[in-house]
């Protein structure tokens, strides 16, 4: 979905008269259509579940006491930061380097679509390894190479940088896979997921805004790209720690 939107918005805007409002309005219409199938479900009344004696959940984990949970939360937040910066600013980096708007949109689509095949491969590989840290390092290395390319030759190697950053963004399915692997029980997975994602998304909020401020203040992309690369280093470090064979229930009780 994100790849299609990135690739066709610019030519579709041109076909609709060149107003960017019209190009974006198409996706608003689709969002409205997507709501319609849910309306019958909203109208249904689902009875409250009847408590079953002896089926109560176990004690709630003190998840904040788990170092693995914190490592996974920070990893989740940093990979989300990188993804949002890429989705929000990469096309503008290419545009400022002289790449046409339509091509910049297709390059973003390439970055997004890389996650489709790798989202099937990475979880399978990760689940067979006792330590997912090596995968974290490989994805991080792809991100660093992509940022280096954006800094040194953004237009000349644009397609390669788009592919590399697309591979780096696959830290997202890896993070979700590790959430399922770092807890022993269903309730433990649910609590770890809630902690890692809520904390992680909060951590990701400043990233795209900070990149915009740095771009505006410095007048170029050198400083923002340096920030992106710098953030990749702690992402690799905490991801390596989160990938260790640890169980949050053992740490949090």
C-alpha positions as CSV (number, residue, x, y, z in Angstrom):
1,X,0.0,0.0,0.0
2,X,2.7,2.5,0.9
3,X,4.7,1.6,-2.2
4,X,1.8,2.1,-4.6
5,X,0.9,5.5,-3.0
6,X,4.5,6.7,-3.2
7,X,4.9,5.7,-6.8
8,X,1.6,7.0,-8.3
9,X,0.8,10.1,-6.3
10,X,2.9,12.4,-8.4
11,X,1.7,11.3,-11.9
12,X,-1.9,11.0,-10.6
13,X,-1.6,14.6,-9.3
14,X,-0.5,15.7,-12.8
15,X,-3.4,13.9,-14.3
16,X,-5.9,15.6,-11.9
17,X,-4.7,19.1,-12.9
18,X,-1.5,19.5,-11.0
19,X,-3.0,20.4,-7.6
20,X,-1.3,18.4,-4.8
21,X,-4.6,18.6,-2.8
22,X,-6.3,16.6,-5.5
23,X,-3.6,14.0,-5.5
24,X,-3.8,13.5,-1.7
25,X,-7.6,13.6,-1.7
26,X,-7.7,10.3,-3.7
27,X,-6.2,8.4,-0.7
28,X,-8.8,10.1,1.6
29,X,-11.5,8.7,-0.6
30,X,-10.0,5.2,-0.4
31,X,-9.8,5.5,3.4
32,X,-13.5,6.4,3.5
33,X,-14.4,3.4,1.4
34,X,-12.4,1.2,3.7
35,X,-14.5,2.3,6.6
36,X,-17.8,1.0,5.0
37,X,-17.2,-2.8,5.5
38,X,-16.6,-2.2,9.2
39,X,-19.9,-0.4,9.9
40,X,-22.0,-3.6,10.2
41,X,-19.5,-4.9,12.7
42,X,-19.7,-1.8,14.8
43,X,-23.4,-2.1,15.0
44,X,-23.3,-5.6,16.3
45,X,-23.5,-6.1,20.1
46,X,-20.9,-8.5,21.3
47,X,-21.8,-9.9,24.8
48,X,-19.3,-9.6,27.5
49,X,-17.3,-12.8,28.2
50,X,-18.4,-14.8,31.2
51,X,-15.6,-15.3,33.7
52,X,-14.4,-18.9,34.0
53,X,-13.3,-20.0,37.5
54,X,-9.7,-21.0,37.5
55,X,-8.9,-19.4,34.1
56,X,-7.6,-16.1,35.5
57,X,-4.4,-14.7,34.0
58,X,-1.2,-14.9,36.0
59,X,0.2,-12.0,37.9
60,X,1.0,-9.0,35.8
61,X,4.7,-8.7,35.0
62,X,6.7,-5.7,36.2
63,X,7.9,-5.4,32.7
64,X,10.0,-2.2,33.4
65,X,12.3,-4.3,35.5
66,X,13.4,-6.3,32.5
67,X,16.6,-5.1,30.7
68,X,15.6,-7.1,27.7
69,X,12.2,-5.3,27.5
70,X,14.0,-1.9,27.7
71,X,16.5,-2.9,25.0
72,X,13.7,-4.1,22.8
73,X,11.6,-0.9,23.4
74,X,14.6,1.3,22.5
75,X,15.4,-0.8,19.5
76,X,11.7,-0.5,18.4
77,X,11.8,3.2,18.9
78,X,15.0,3.8,17.0
79,X,14.0,1.7,14.0
80,X,10.7,3.5,13.9
81,X,12.6,6.8,14.0
82,X,14.7,5.7,11.0
83,X,11.6,4.5,9.1
84,X,9.6,7.7,9.6
85,X,12.6,9.9,8.7
86,X,13.1,7.9,5.5
87,X,9.5,8.0,4.5
88,X,9.2,11.7,5.3
89,X,12.4,13.1,4.1
90,X,14.1,10.8,1.6
91,X,12.1,12.0,-1.4
92,X,13.1,15.6,-0.6
93,X,16.7,14.6,-0.3
94,X,16.5,13.2,-3.9
95,X,14.6,16.3,-5.1
96,X,17.2,18.7,-3.8
97,X,19.8,16.6,-5.6
98,X,18.1,17.1,-8.9
99,X,16.0,14.0,-9.1
100,X,12.5,14.6,-10.7
101,X,9.5,14.5,-8.4
102,X,8.0,11.4,-10.0
103,X,11.3,9.5,-9.9
104,X,11.7,10.5,-6.2
105,X,8.3,9.0,-5.5
106,X,9.2,5.8,-7.3
107,X,12.5,5.6,-5.3
108,X,10.4,5.8,-2.1
109,X,8.2,3.1,-3.4
110,X,11.3,0.9,-4.0
111,X,12.3,1.5,-0.4
112,X,8.8,0.6,0.9
113,X,8.4,-2.5,-1.3
114,X,11.6,-4.1,-0.1
115,X,9.8,-4.9,3.1
116,X,7.4,-7.2,1.3
117,X,9.7,-10.2,0.5
118,X,12.0,-9.6,3.5
119,X,9.1,-9.6,5.9
120,X,8.6,-13.3,5.0
121,X,12.2,-14.2,5.1
122,X,13.6,-12.4,8.1
123,X,11.2,-13.8,10.8
124,X,11.8,-17.3,9.5
125,X,15.6,-16.9,9.8
126,X,15.3,-15.1,13.1
127,X,13.2,-17.8,14.7
128,X,15.9,-20.4,13.9
129,X,18.7,-18.5,15.5
130,X,19.5,-18.5,19.2
131,X,20.7,-14.9,18.9
132,X,19.1,-12.4,16.5
133,X,21.9,-9.8,17.0
134,X,23.7,-10.7,13.7
135,X,20.6,-9.9,11.7
136,X,20.4,-6.5,13.5
137,X,24.0,-5.7,12.6
138,X,23.4,-6.7,8.9
139,X,20.3,-4.5,8.7
140,X,22.1,-1.6,10.4
141,X,25.1,-1.9,8.1
142,X,22.7,-1.6,5.1
143,X,21.3,1.6,6.7
144,X,24.8,3.1,7.3
145,X,25.7,2.3,3.7
146,X,22.5,3.9,2.4
147,X,23.1,7.1,4.5
148,X,26.7,7.3,3.3
149,X,25.4,7.1,-0.3
150,X,22.8,9.8,0.3
151,X,25.6,12.1,1.7
152,X,28.2,11.4,-1.0
153,X,26.2,10.8,-4.2
154,X,22.4,11.1,-3.7
155,X,21.5,11.3,-7.3
156,X,24.2,9.1,-8.9
157,X,23.4,6.1,-6.8
158,X,19.8,6.8,-5.9
159,X,18.4,3.4,-6.8
160,X,21.1,1.6,-4.7
161,X,20.5,3.8,-1.7
162,X,16.7,3.3,-1.9
163,X,17.3,-0.5,-1.9
164,X,19.7,-0.4,1.0
165,X,17.4,1.8,3.1
166,X,14.5,-0.5,2.3
167,X,16.5,-3.4,3.7
168,X,17.4,-1.4,6.8
169,X,13.7,-0.6,7.4
170,X,13.1,-4.4,7.7
171,X,14.2,-4.0,11.3
172,X,10.4,-3.5,11.9
173,X,9.4,-7.2,11.2
174,X,12.5,-8.3,13.1
175,X,11.5,-6.3,16.1
176,X,8.0,-7.8,16.0
177,X,9.5,-11.3,15.7
178,X,11.7,-10.7,18.8
179,X,8.7,-9.5,20.8
180,X,7.2,-13.0,20.3
181,X,10.5,-14.7,21.1
182,X,11.4,-12.8,24.3
183,X,8.4,-13.9,26.3
184,X,7.3,-17.4,27.4
185,X,3.6,-17.0,27.7
186,X,0.7,-15.3,25.8
187,X,0.1,-12.7,28.5
188,X,3.9,-12.1,28.6
189,X,4.0,-11.4,24.9
190,X,1.0,-9.1,25.1
191,X,2.6,-7.1,27.9
192,X,6.0,-7.0,26.2
193,X,4.4,-5.9,23.0
194,X,2.4,-3.1,24.7
195,X,5.5,-1.9,26.5
196,X,7.9,-2.0,23.6
197,X,5.6,-0.4,21.0
198,X,4.2,2.3,23.3
199,X,7.6,3.3,24.5
200,X,9.2,2.9,21.1
201,X,6.6,5.0,19.3
202,X,7.0,7.8,21.9
203,X,10.7,7.7,21.3
204,X,10.2,8.0,17.6
205,X,8.2,11.3,17.7
206,X,11.1,13.8,17.7
207,X,13.1,12.2,14.9
208,X,11.4,13.6,11.8
209,X,10.8,17.0,13.4
210,X,14.5,17.2,14.4
211,X,15.6,16.4,10.9
212,X,13.5,19.2,9.5
213,X,14.8,21.7,12.0
214,X,18.4,20.7,11.2
215,X,17.8,21.0,7.5
216,X,16.3,24.4,7.9
217,X,19.0,25.7,10.2
218,X,22.0,24.2,8.3
219,X,20.7,24.8,4.8
220,X,21.6,21.4,3.6
221,X,21.3,17.7,4.1
222,X,24.8,17.0,5.6
223,X,23.9,17.5,9.2
224,X,20.5,15.7,9.1
225,X,22.1,12.7,7.3
226,X,24.9,12.6,9.9
227,X,22.1,12.5,12.6
228,X,20.4,9.6,10.8
229,X,23.7,7.7,10.7
230,X,24.5,8.5,14.3
231,X,21.1,7.1,15.4
232,X,21.8,3.9,13.6
233,X,24.7,3.1,15.9
234,X,22.7,2.9,19.2
235,X,19.9,1.1,17.2
236,X,22.4,-1.7,16.3
237,X,23.7,-1.8,19.9
238,X,20.4,-2.1,21.7
239,X,19.1,-4.5,19.0
240,X,22.1,-6.7,19.6
241,X,21.2,-6.8,23.3
242,X,17.5,-7.4,22.6
243,X,18.5,-10.3,20.4
244,X,20.0,-12.3,23.2
245,X,18.3,-15.5,24.3
246,X,16.5,-14.0,27.3
247,X,12.9,-14.3,28.6
248,X,11.3,-11.2,30.1
249,X,9.3,-13.3,32.6
250,X,12.5,-14.4,34.2
251,X,13.8,-10.9,34.5
252,X,10.5,-9.1,35.5
253,X,9.1,-11.2,38.3
